[in-house]
Amino acid sequence: MSTGYVLLDVEPGSEYSVHEKVSSLPFVKDAQVLFGDHDMILKIEAETMGEIAKLVVDSIRSVEGVINTKTLACAEL
């Protein structure tokens, strides 16, 4: 199992709707609104990092209100 964290930048005023939509995705294990450089952070899990990348591109970036994403891959030691 692979884990990644995704930092989201969203359109001003869309925080609630984006949070609601991304929280309902089955691979999102946690979603938190942030104050600072980014607007939200998601913890996501999938079988491989390749699958995580595909989920970010296909499912998270397509959510209305999402402007930018930055994915952080957890090391598998």
N, C-alpha and C positions, 0 to 999 in steps of 0.2 A: 504494500500500500504506500502511495506517495502522498505527501502533504505539501501544499503551497499556500502562500498568503498573497492576496491580491489587493493592492491599494487602488481605490477608485477616486477619480475626480468627477463630480457631477455638476449639472447645470444648477445655478442658484435657485433655490425654491423647490427642487425636485428630490431633496434628501429623503423625505418620507415615502414617496412613491417608489423610488429606486430601492430603498431598504426593504420595503414590503415585497417587491418583485424578486430581488436576489435572495432574500431569506427563504423564499418558497422553493428555490431550486434544490433538488434532492442531494446534490453533491456539496452544497454549502453547509458546513457544520457550525459556523458562527458568523455573524455579521454585526459589526459595531460602527456607529457613526463617530467620527473623529473631529477634533478641533486641531488645526495646524495646517501643514502643507498639503494634506490629502483629506478628503471628505468621509471616506469609509474604508474599512478593512474587512476582508472576507477570509475565512479559513476554509479551504476546499481540500477534498480528498478524492483520489482516483487510483486506479491500479498502477499507472505509470505517469511520469512527468509529461510524456507526449500527449497522453489523454487530458491531463490538466491544461496544457497549452490549447488543445482543441476546444475544451469546454469554455475557456476564457474567450477565445475568438468567436465561437459559435453562439454561446449562450449569454455571457456577461456583457460583452461589448455591444450586443444588439439590444440591450435594455434601453428603452427610451429615457434619456436624461444622462446617461453615462457619456462623459466626454473623453476620458483617458483612463487607461489601466496600466499598472506596473505589477508584474508577477514576481514574487520572491519564492524560489524553490528551496525547500528544506533539504539539508544534506542527509543522505542515507548512509550512515556509518556502519 
